[in-house]
């Protein structure tokens, strides 16, 4: 696993962990439709891209003509 994938996985996990803690401590209600579901989606996407290497936003931006510069950590 590369450093970039580990960072993506950690970022996704921490995002999902913060949402779960807020929900279970009663600070936020995830049973209601809210913008927090967008945060959960982003966290899940980050987490899965860390393991699979598949990043839908990167593929979309590449098709739109944006250039790749390499690793986000370099």
N, C-alpha and C positions, 0 to 999 in steps of 0.2 A: 504494500500500500504506500502510495506517495504522500509527501507532506501536504500537498494541496488537498488530497482526498481526506486525509485525517482532519485537516482544518474544517473542511466542509461538514464532515460527520460530527465533529465537536460543536460547531455552530448550530447545526440542526438539532442536535440532542439538547443543547442548552436552551434553545428557543422553546422546544417542546416541554422540557422540564419546568421552565418558568411558568408556562401556561398551565401545566398540570398542578404545580404547587399553588398557584393563584386560585385555581378552581377548587381544589380539595381543602384549602384553608378558608374558603368562602368569600374570597375577595372579588371573584368574577364568576358569572354564571354562563358556562359554555353550553347549557341546554337551550339557550335562546339564540336566535339568529343575530349575529353581530359581526363587526369587522375583525374580531379576534379569530374567526375561522380563517381569514386571510393569513394571519400570522401563523396559524397551525399548518396551513397549506405550504407556506414558504419553509417552515421548519422541516416538514416531512420531505419536501423536495430537496433541501440541503442534505438531509440525513441520507436519503436514498442515493443522491449523486455522489456522496462520499464513498459508497460501496460499489456502485455500478459504473460510475464515470459518466452517466447519462445526465446531461443538463439541458432541458428543453429551452430555457431562455438563451443559452449560448448558441444552440443550433439555429434558433430564430434570428438572432443578431448576425450570425455568420451569413445566413441567407439574405439578410438586408444589406450586406456589403461591408459590415464592420470588420476590421482586421484583428487577428489574434496577436497578442504580444508575448505569450508564454505563460509562465506560472504567475499566480497572483501573489506569491510569496517572495519573488526574486527582486 
